[in-house]
Amino acid sequence: MACWPTGPARSATGSVGRAFAGFSRRTNVMVAEQFAKIMKASGAVALNIGEVLPARPFLEAAGEYLGARMVFLEGSSNVRRCLTPDLTIAACLARIHASDDDPSGRFWYSGNVFRESEDESLVIKRRDIGMELIGEDSSPEAHLGMCDLWWRLLPGKVQEQVRVYVDDRDMFAMLLEDLAVAGPLRRRLLAAYNRPDQLRAMINGGMEPRPSTHLNIAKMAVTLGVDKGMEFLANWVNTQSDGVTVGRSLEEICDRLWMLGELEAAGGLDESQTTVLTNFLALECPMANLPSLLAERQIKVGGRLLELIKAYAEEAGQMNWEPERLIFRPANAERLDYYSGFSFQAVTKNRERVFAGGRYDGLMEQLGGTAMPAYGGSINLDVLEALS
């Protein structure tokens, strides 16, 4: 199990919350201080992240879900700006634009995140602390080691209210490969993986080939030109609620619609493929028990996928946690497009997110930097304080 230096000692049950008993200081302050000590001891470098940044990188990297909740700022500049809605993207941008030549390394930060509420009635501000491991290869051991780090920072009272849900998109990709799902259709299913409701609807709907409205709309927009084309697209999307215009130029919108058009006409899943994918996405169990549950439900998986599942289960079995606190649940990530593999989130029964993170191997390159693996996570100090 991957570990971090100077973390608080565990009790026999794996809970470290008793270490916080008797303190009168606010829990979130103590956790932030303990986290800073661990980061410094591990050699991580502190990043300063601003609260106002260019909007375009967030729109391009995170997708429509975040774009619809960003807080944009008015100004005379040609560069559209926003209040920082995501600290992982902000941290990667800070490293890409740093003066040193090598953006890789271990980095940590504290900062504010700003997003509109889902009904757009107010701006929600939260305080996070987080870390990003840029340029470090990841593995089941490293992934669950990061979960363990965040878990050990939680007071026992909070641990009792939380379950940590974990997933790895690579498992789904390997399963699609084992099932011989056609290439274009496979890409679209993977693209929808961080949108669980959409993904399940696509699978259960059978993905039958049909003429693409998207393709015709894209062609018409190009013919109309930039101004009229943009107006035409906006009116059409408002009626369809597809959200594809959020923060995108006409060219970007047309590219996205062309992609959707191509993939919608690419062919469907057969009955056996649909059954296997549906059964896989319905799995939810302690991570250590995943291999036995697959056998029990007669879900056959290929060699590479089985090896990955066993590696996670073995690591989970070595963690000093109650098994029901670490749960495997597919299509589990927050709806952000940049997650590319492992993801985790610790939530309460009321769906309050305490900490979360994952792997995003393509993000640095997408933001204009050098391609390299990366993963990280953060903890919501405001939720932590409320639960304490």
Stockholm file with secondary structure:
# STOCKHOLM 1.0

chainA/1-388         MACWPTGPARSATGSVGRAFAGFSRRTNVMVAEQFAKIMKASGAVALNIGEVLPARPFLEAAGEYLGARMVFLEGSSNVRRCLTPDLTIAACLARIHASDDDPSGRFWYSGNVFRESEDESLVIKRRDIGMELIGEDSSPEAHLGMCDLWWRLLPGKVQEQVRVYVDDRDMFAMLLEDLAVAGPLRRRLLAAYNRPDQLRAMINGGMEPRPSTHLNIAKMAVTLGVDKGMEFLANWVNTQSDGVTVGRSLEEICDRLWMLGELEAAGGLDESQTTVLTNFLALECPMANLPSLLAERQIKVGGRLLELIKAYAEEAGQMNWEPERLIFRPANAERLDYYSGFSFQAVTKNRERVFAGGRYDGLMEQLGGTAMPAYGGSINLDVLEALS
#=GR chainA/1-388 SS CCCCTTCCCCCTTSCCGGGGTTCCSCHHHHHHHHHHHHHHHTTCEECCCCSEEESHHHHHHHCHHHHTTCEEECCSSSSCEEECCCHHHHHHHHHHTSSSSCCCEEEEEEEEEEEECTTSSSEEEEEEEEEEEETCCCCHHHHHHHHHHHHHHSCHHHHTTEEEEEEEHHHHHHHHHHTTCCHHHHHHHHHTTTCHHHHHHHHHTTTCCCCCHHHHHHHHHHHHCHHHHHHHHHHHHHHHTCCTTTTCCHHHHHHHHHHHHHHHTSCCCCHHHHHHHHHHHTCCEEGGGHHHHHHHTTCCCCHHHHHHHHHHHHHHHHSSSCGGGEEECSSCSCSCTTCCSEEEEEEETTCCEEEEEEECTTHHHHTTSCCCCEEEEEEEHHHHHHHC
#=GC SS_cons         CCCCTTCCCCCTTSCCGGGGTTCCSCHHHHHHHHHHHHHHHTTCEECCCCSEEESHHHHHHHCHHHHTTCEEECCSSSSCEEECCCHHHHHHHHHHTSSSSCCCEEEEEEEEEEEECTTSSSEEEEEEEEEEEETCCCCHHHHHHHHHHHHHHSCHHHHTTEEEEEEEHHHHHHHHHHTTCCHHHHHHHHHTTTCHHHHHHHHHTTTCCCCCHHHHHHHHHHHHCHHHHHHHHHHHHHHHTCCTTTTCCHHHHHHHHHHHHHHHTSCCCCHHHHHHHHHHHTCCEEGGGHHHHHHHTTCCCCHHHHHHHHHHHHHHHHSSSCGGGEEECSSCSCSCTTCCSEEEEEEETTCCEEEEEEECTTHHHHTTSCCCCEEEEEEEHHHHHHHC
//
